[in-house]
């Protein structure tokens, strides 16, 4: 026992010194947001993580303006502005396009939250060669749509493939498989290829002249699928 400031203390000097010398424990890092089953949107790649994030911001700002054209034409300009202001004042989690951030090195994710926004349809609209106004960015390298996703597990992917591909059975197809960092050992190219052959038909595969391209993207957060009707070269973003 030791007397401290007129009071008895049961803490030994050795224990007290040890306690004083302890460093504060660091808080465990938490993920920015848990995976939501079926989430969809756009994977934006860049030469660096910072460029991917800047490219994602370019895409979000562009979509918030250009993807409103069809909807705006059905109402007055004032109604369209009122709707945009209301969305800006709303809870960010309820906005039409939600920035998630990085999902792996050099790949960022922009999530779509409204049912009417189909990523593959929007990509075909703003990256196709005949687009009236193509999306450009000095930072984004490629935009890869995700029409639907699941956890990167075999059973979940099997259900996902049926949900996305069944409507396209019999069409001439080819596969674009993109295993980003951390995802290559989950759903393999062979897994994706076998799913396409089973659902779309092995005889319908066409590398030279496909009607559709199945875009399969894999990274630690999810495995995504989308079906686009433009050449995969147009998924690369021009800088001017």
ChimeraX attribute file (.defattr): number of C-alpha atoms within 10 A of each C-alpha:
attribute: neighborCount
match mode: 1-to-1
recipient: residues
	/A:1	9
	/A:2	12
	/A:3	9
	/A:4	8
	/A:5	7
	/A:6	7
	/A:7	8
	/A:8	10
	/A:9	12
	/A:10	9
	/A:11	11
	/A:12	11
	/A:13	12
	/A:14	9
	/A:15	10
	/A:16	10
	/A:17	11
	/A:18	10
	/A:19	10
	/A:20	9
	/A:21	9
	/A:22	8
	/A:23	7
	/A:24	6
	/A:25	6
	/A:26	6
	/A:27	6
	/A:28	6
	/A:29	6
	/A:30	7
	/A:31	7
	/A:32	9
	/A:33	8
	/A:34	8
	/A:35	13
	/A:36	12
	/A:37	12
	/A:38	15
	/A:39	16
	/A:40	27
	/A:41	26
	/A:42	27
	/A:43	22
	/A:44	29
	/A:45	29
	/A:46	22
	/A:47	13
	/A:48	14
	/A:49	17
	/A:50	16
	/A:51	20
	/A:52	26
	/A:53	25
	/A:54	20
	/A:55	25
	/A:56	29
	/A:57	20
	/A:58	17
	/A:59	20
	/A:60	20
	/A:61	12
	/A:62	16
	/A:63	17
	/A:64	13
	/A:65	10
	/A:66	14
	/A:67	16
	/A:68	13
	/A:69	12
	/A:70	9
	/A:71	9
	/A:72	16
	/A:73	10
	/A:74	10
	/A:75	10
	/A:76	10
	/A:77	11
	/A:78	10
	/A:79	12
	/A:80	17
	/A:81	12
	/A:82	12
	/A:83	12
	/A:84	15
	/A:85	11
	/A:86	11
	/A:87	14
	/A:88	13
	/A:89	9
	/A:90	11
	/A:91	8
	/A:92	12
	/A:93	10
	/A:94	12
	/A:95	17
	/A:96	18
	/A:97	21
	/A:98	16
	/A:99	19
	/A:100	14
	/A:101	20
	/A:102	20
	/A:103	18
	/A:104	17
	/A:105	17
	/A:106	20
	/A:107	29
	/A:108	28
	/A:109	25
	/A:110	23
	/A:111	21
	/A:112	22
	/A:113	17
	/A:114	12
	/A:115	8
	/A:116	9
	/A:117	16
	/A:118	18
	/A:119	23
	/A:120	21
	/A:121	16
	/A:122	16
	/A:123	21
	/A:124	19
	/A:125	18
	/A:126	21
	/A:127	23
	/A:128	20
	/A:129	13
	/A:130	10
	/A:131	11
	/A:132	10
	/A:133	12
	/A:134	16
	/A:135	20
	/A:136	19
	/A:137	18
	/A:138	14
	/A:139	23
	/A:140	28
	/A:141	21
	/A:142	22
	/A:143	25
	/A:144	25
	/A:145	29
	/A:146	27
	/A:147	23
	/A:148	21
	/A:149	27
	/A:150	24
	/A:151	22
	/A:152	21
	/A:153	12
	/A:154	14
	/A:155	10
	/A:156	14
	/A:157	22
	/A:158	14
	/A:159	11
	/A:160	20
	/A:161	22
	/A:162	15
	/A:163	12
	/A:164	18
	/A:165	18
	/A:166	13
	/A:167	11
	/A:168	15
	/A:169	15
	/A:170	14
	/A:171	16
	/A:172	20
	/A:173	27
	/A:174	23
	/A:175	20
	/A:176	17
	/A:177	17
	/A:178	18
	/A:179	19
	/A:180	17
	/A:181	15
	/A:182	14
	/A:183	19
	/A:184	16
	/A:185	13
	/A:186	18
	/A:187	21
	/A:188	18
	/A:189	18
	/A:190	10
	/A:191	13
	/A:192	21
	/A:193	17
	/A:194	14
	/A:195	19
	/A:196	23
	/A:197	16
	/A:198	14
	/A:199	17
	/A:200	22
	/A:201	17
	/A:202	16
	/A:203	11
	/A:204	17
	/A:205	20
	/A:206	16
	/A:207	12
	/A:208	9
	/A:209	11
	/A:210	17
	/A:211	18
	/A:212	21
	/A:213	20
	/A:214	21
	/A:215	22
	/A:216	25
	/A:217	24
	/A:218	25
	/A:219	23
	/A:220	17
	/A:221	17
	/A:222	25
	/A:223	25
	/A:224	30
	/A:225	28
	/A:226	26
	/A:227	23
	/A:228	22
	/A:229	16
	/A:230	19
	/A:231	16
	/A:232	17
	/A:233	10
	/A:234	16
	/A:235	19
	/A:236	15
	/A:237	21
	/A:238	16
	/A:239	11
	/A:240	8
